[in-house]
Amino acid sequence: MNSADIKLGYSCNNNCIHCVITDQKKNALKTRGNQDRTTEEYKKELYNSRINGCTSVTFTGGEPTLRKDLLELLNYAKSLGFRINMQTNGRAFYYKKFAERFTPFNITYTIALHGHTAEMHESITRSKESFGQTFKGIKNLVELKQKIWGKVVISKKNYKNLKNISKMFIDLGILNMNFAFPHAQGNAWKHFDKVVPKYTKIKKYIHETIDYVEFYNKNITLSFETIPFCFMVGYEKYVSELKFKGNKHIELKQLDGKTKDWQKIRLQIKSKFKQCKKCKYDSICEGPWKEYPKKYGIREFSPVS
């Protein structure tokens, strides 16, 4: 399935310490005078992606639910025959009547909840009441029988509690989870020392989380993004980049600039090292984000024989 990832803009009601788009937001405000696409701009991108053969679209931001025209745009995407995904912090779905308005679109939601307590989550979002609103928003969507992926950005603030976060998702009724290593751009680069952990530090907590989830229910869908194979020995099937293999085309449309092929650009913004050539996973491993070795070096990465 060819898919399009189309950014609505950069407006958001959270200010996550790991947010990668803060520099892009500043640049948009400087160059175009605003931080969001207009209704017509977004419809044009939807139409062009459909003409190019994309059958699935991800609405992403910023925060999509802040858009007053969101239902109009979803209706247009539906009329074009798209399968619709949405990346959201889920706070607006705290209001159940609001959540009910989205049920006709058969959306697959990816909802970010970065801690199992308000203190942990809000130390990351830097937004008061964001935990309670997201938590209740998820509960409302679950009650409305919507499909949800739980999303966690792994950081120094939460990596010791990945198992607890996975338990929270399970208790909420979410059986699909993605844990992503932070990409050190924007806020994540500015606050690198507070955000980005070393792989050697988080390895055992990742394995512990997988063991816990597998014991609970082997049918739960679980993936870990940008965790190289040398840290996932015995757990290789949970490396999320495996799902990108094949001939699928993924259009990445940032607010301004040319459409990019995520299948190609993703490899250009990651790093591989000399020792990787000796690893049995070299042909399928993508390595870490390029910013990581600039800070931590490459000694952690050992080839798997």
DOVEX-273223 format. One record per residue (C-alpha): x, y, z. Coordinates in pm, 1 decimal. Each point is the difference from the previous one (the first is absolute). Layout:
SITE        X        Y        Z
SITE        X        Y        Z
...
//
This chain:
SITE        X        Y        Z
SITE      0.0      0.0      0.0
SITE    144.0    337.8   -102.7
SITE    -58.5    266.0    262.5
SITE     32.7    372.7     58.5
SITE    108.0    171.3    321.9
SITE   -128.9    356.7    -32.0
SITE     73.2    260.3    263.8
SITE   -288.6    235.0     76.2
SITE    235.5    244.7    164.7
SITE    177.3     59.4    328.3
SITE   -266.3    133.6    238.4
SITE    -10.0   -209.8    316.8
SITE   -137.6     18.8    354.6
SITE    299.1   -191.7    140.4
SITE    362.1    115.1      9.0
SITE    181.3   -333.0     18.5
SITE    360.3      9.3    111.2
SITE     82.0   -253.7   -275.3
SITE   -192.5    177.5   -279.6
SITE    190.6    -14.8   -330.9
SITE   -188.9    272.4   -189.1
SITE     68.8    315.5    200.6
SITE    265.6    122.2   -243.8
SITE   -232.0    -65.3   -295.3
SITE   -274.2    191.6    178.5
SITE    226.3    303.6     47.6
SITE    105.6    -15.0   -364.1
SITE   -361.3    -18.1   -120.2
SITE    -96.0    302.7    207.0
SITE    295.6    186.7   -146.1
SITE    -44.1    -98.6   -364.9
SITE   -376.7    -34.3    -45.7
SITE   -129.4    204.1    294.2
SITE   -200.8   -285.0    150.6
SITE     48.4   -355.9    122.8
SITE   -285.0   -191.7   -163.1
SITE   -126.3    -97.0   -345.0
SITE   -323.2    156.3   -118.0
SITE   -302.7   -216.9    -71.2
SITE     55.4     23.0   -374.7
SITE    371.7    -72.0     30.6
SITE    -72.0   -317.8    189.7
SITE   -272.5   -111.3   -240.6
SITE    242.8     50.4   -288.2
SITE    258.1   -222.0    169.4
SITE   -263.5   -267.2     65.3
SITE   -110.3      5.8   -363.4
SITE    354.8    -17.1   -135.1
SITE     89.5   -291.4    227.0
SITE   -308.5   -190.2   -111.8
SITE     85.5     62.7   -367.4
SITE    350.5   -129.9     73.7
SITE   -146.4   -330.5    115.2
SITE     -9.8     42.7    376.9
SITE   -291.1   -181.4    160.1
SITE     77.5     78.9    363.7
SITE     56.2    341.4    159.6
SITE    126.1    106.5    341.9
SITE   -124.5    331.3    138.4
SITE    281.1    135.4    213.4
SITE    124.0    325.2    146.8
SITE     50.9    166.7    243.3
SITE   -336.1   -101.8    138.5
SITE   -272.0    -77.0   -259.0
SITE   -295.2     43.1    236.9
SITE     71.2    371.7     38.6
SITE   -115.0     53.6   -360.3
SITE   -350.0    145.9    -38.8
SITE    -13.4   -147.3   -350.8
SITE    107.1   -351.4    103.6
SITE   -338.6   -165.2    -63.0
SITE    -15.9    166.1   -341.0
SITE    344.7   -132.9    -87.3
SITE    -85.3   -348.6    126.5
SITE   -316.0     -0.4   -210.8
SITE    204.7     96.2   -303.7
SITE    257.3   -272.6     66.6
SITE   -281.8   -251.5     39.4
SITE   -157.1    112.4   -328.5
SITE    332.7    -70.3   -172.8
SITE     -3.6   -354.9    133.9
SITE    284.3     31.6    251.3
SITE     46.6   -220.4    301.2
SITE     57.1    255.4    274.5
SITE    251.5      4.4    284.6
SITE     49.5    279.5    251.1
SITE    293.7     78.7    227.8
SITE   -129.5    193.5    299.2
SITE     57.3     69.2    367.4
SITE   -366.2    -88.8     49.8
SITE    -75.8    283.0    242.0
SITE   -302.7    129.3   -191.7
SITE   -169.9   -339.8     21.0
SITE    -39.0     64.3    373.0
SITE   -335.8    136.2   -114.3
SITE   -197.5   -306.2   -104.8
SITE   -241.4    192.0   -220.9
SITE    301.3    129.9   -191.4
SITE    140.5   -352.3    -32.2
SITE   -334.5   -129.0   -131.6
SITE     25.0    233.6   -300.3
SITE    297.3   -198.5   -130.8
SITE   -145.9   -350.3      8.5
SITE   -134.6      4.0   -361.1
SITE    353.9     20.7   -142.4
SITE    131.8   -334.6    126.9
SITE    322.4    169.2    108.8
SITE    299.5   -184.5    141.4
SITE    134.6    224.1    277.0
SITE    357.9     15.7    123.0
SITE    -19.2    168.8    339.9
SITE    306.0    110.4    194.6
SITE     11.9    -66.7    373.6
SITE    357.5     18.7    127.9
SITE    -44.0    -98.1    363.0
SITE   -224.3   -208.9    222.6
SITE    -42.9    285.6    247.4
SITE    -97.8    363.4    -41.0
SITE    331.9    111.5    147.3
SITE    203.3   -197.0   -252.6
SITE   -209.6     76.7   -306.7
SITE    -31.8    371.0     76.4
SITE    371.8     36.1     69.8
SITE     36.0   -100.1   -366.6
SITE   -294.9    187.3   -157.5
SITE     58.6    303.4    224.3
SITE   -374.3     54.5     -3.1
SITE   -218.9    -15.8    310.7
SITE   -297.2   -238.1     -5.8
SITE    125.4   -162.5   -320.4
SITE     22.4   -344.1    163.1
SITE   -356.6     -3.7    130.2
SITE   -140.8    133.4   -326.2
SITE    188.5   -250.0   -217.0
SITE    -82.2   -288.3    234.9
SITE   -372.3     82.7     -5.3
SITE     15.1     62.0   -374.5
SITE    135.9   -349.3    -56.2
SITE   -269.0   -148.8    224.9
SITE   -269.4    178.9   -199.4
SITE    135.9   -125.3   -332.4
SITE     29.5   -354.9    135.2
SITE   -362.8     15.9    114.0
SITE    -88.9    114.2   -352.4
SITE    183.4   -309.7   -131.5
SITE    262.2    197.7   -190.4
SITE    332.8   -153.7   -105.8
SITE    290.6    145.7    197.1
SITE    377.7    -33.8      7.0
SITE    170.8    113.9    317.6
SITE    309.8    210.2    -71.3
SITE    293.2     64.2    234.0
SITE    316.8    196.2    -66.1
SITE    269.2   -164.1    209.9
SITE    204.0    251.0    198.8
SITE    211.8     40.5    308.8
SITE   -318.2     96.9    180.2
SITE   -190.5   -323.6    -60.8
SITE    222.5   -287.0   -119.3
SITE      3.6   -174.6    338.4
SITE   -380.0    -11.7     -8.6
SITE    -69.6   -138.7   -347.7
SITE   -154.5   -311.9    153.0
SITE   -231.2    211.3    215.9
SITE   -101.8    204.7   -302.7
SITE    -75.8   -315.7   -198.5
SITE   -212.2   -125.8    291.4
SITE   -191.4    328.5     -1.4
SITE    -75.2    -38.4   -370.8
SITE   -115.3   -358.6     51.3
SITE   -223.8    106.8    288.7
SITE   -149.5    267.4   -226.7
SITE    -78.4   -264.1   -261.4
SITE    275.6     90.6   -246.3
SITE    162.2   -306.8   -152.0
SITE    222.8    180.5   -252.9
SITE    306.5    190.1    123.9
SITE    298.7    176.0   -152.8
SITE    303.1    117.5    197.8
SITE    225.7    242.0   -190.2
SITE    354.1    112.0     73.2
SITE     18.2    382.6      0.4
SITE    128.6    173.6   -311.6
SITE    232.7    273.0    129.1
SITE   -132.4    293.9   -199.1
SITE   -187.2    308.7    115.3
SITE    -70.3    -14.0    373.3
SITE    159.4   -345.3     23.2
SITE    332.0    143.4   -119.5
SITE    -29.4    309.7    217.8
SITE    -65.4   -218.5    304.8
SITE    207.9   -297.5   -111.6
SITE    151.3    -70.1    342.5
SITE   -346.1    -10.0    160.0
SITE   -166.3   -198.9   -276.7
SITE    217.7   -246.4   -189.4
SITE    112.1   -311.5    190.8
SITE    280.5   -235.1   -101.1
SITE   -105.8   -323.8   -164.4
SITE    198.6   -202.2    252.0
SITE   -204.4    159.5    280.0
SITE   -342.1    -75.9   -146.3
SITE     65.9   -346.6   -144.5
SITE   -103.8   -203.1    304.9
SITE   -316.2    206.8     50.9
SITE   -104.5    -59.5   -360.9
SITE     51.5   -374.4     37.7
SITE   -181.1      2.8    333.7
SITE   -297.3    174.6   -159.9
SITE    -16.5   -249.3   -286.0
SITE     17.4   -292.8    244.4
SITE   -281.9    149.3    204.8
SITE   -224.6     63.0   -300.5
SITE     68.3   -342.8   -148.6
SITE    -86.7   -165.6    330.1
SITE   -323.1    198.3     18.1
SITE   -115.4    -57.9   -357.7
SITE    209.5   -116.7   -295.0
SITE   -254.7    151.1   -241.2
SITE     79.5    358.3    103.6
SITE    169.6    195.0   -278.8
SITE    319.5    153.3    132.1
SITE    281.9    181.9   -180.4
SITE    313.9    197.5     84.0
SITE    111.1    271.4   -240.0
SITE    363.3     91.0    -72.3
SITE    139.9   -261.4    235.1
SITE    285.1   -168.7   -193.7
SITE      5.9   -379.7    -16.8
SITE    312.9    -26.6    215.8
SITE   -215.8    110.0    295.1
SITE   -288.6   -230.0    -93.8
SITE    165.4   -342.7    -15.2
SITE   -269.6   -255.3     74.1
SITE   -265.2    267.1    -56.7
SITE     69.2     79.5   -364.9
SITE   -359.5    -37.6   -116.0
SITE    -92.2    308.5    203.0
SITE    224.7    235.6   -199.9
SITE   -257.5    228.2   -161.9
SITE    205.7     80.3   -310.4
SITE    -69.4   -353.8   -123.0
SITE   -347.8    116.1   -101.7
SITE    153.2    249.4   -244.1
SITE    173.4   -269.9   -203.3
SITE   -131.9    -60.3   -350.0
SITE   -104.6    218.4   -289.3
SITE   -253.8    220.2    177.7
SITE     13.8    371.8    -75.9
SITE    -46.6    237.4    293.0
SITE    -45.1    367.6    -84.3
SITE    122.0    237.6    270.2
SITE   -144.7    349.8    -32.1
SITE    134.5    257.0    242.6
SITE   -159.1    344.6     12.7
SITE    220.7    148.8   -271.1
SITE    242.3   -147.7   -247.7
SITE    -11.5   -292.6   -237.3
SITE   -170.0   -330.3     70.2
SITE    253.5   -255.6    123.6
SITE      6.3   -378.3    -17.9
SITE     20.2   -114.3    361.5
SITE    142.2   -333.8   -111.0
SITE    307.6    181.7   -134.2
SITE     32.7    304.3    223.4
SITE    -23.7   -211.9    315.4
SITE    323.3   -179.4    -90.1
SITE    176.7    327.5    -74.5
SITE    -62.8    140.2    348.4
SITE    128.2   -309.4    182.9
SITE    354.1   -128.1     54.9
SITE    185.5   -325.2    -60.0
SITE    357.2    -73.6    109.5
SITE    300.9   -207.4   -106.2
SITE    -76.0   -273.0    250.2
SITE   -352.4    -29.9   -139.8
SITE    139.8   -170.9   -310.1
SITE     93.7   -299.7    217.1
SITE   -352.4    -32.7    140.2
SITE   -240.4   -261.9   -131.6
SITE   -275.6    262.5      8.7
SITE    192.1    259.8   -202.2
SITE   -223.3    -34.9   -306.4
SITE   -320.4     70.5    193.1
SITE    112.1    218.4    291.5
SITE    -29.9    375.5    -51.7
SITE    208.2    114.1    297.2
SITE    -66.9    296.4    232.3
SITE    -91.4    357.4    -90.2
SITE    310.2    188.5   -119.1
SITE     -7.3    237.2    295.2
SITE     53.4   -283.6    249.7
SITE    367.5    -84.1    -77.1
SITE     83.4    371.4     -9.5
SITE    -61.6      3.6    375.0
SITE     65.4   -356.9    112.5
SITE    240.1   -141.9   -256.6
SITE    -22.4   -349.8   -149.1
SITE    160.9   -233.3    256.9
SITE   -336.5   -134.5    116.7
SITE    -72.0   -159.6   -336.9
SITE    130.2   -355.7    -26.6
SITE    -53.6   -232.6   -297.5
SITE   -221.2   -302.1     55.6
SITE    156.2   -322.8   -125.2
//
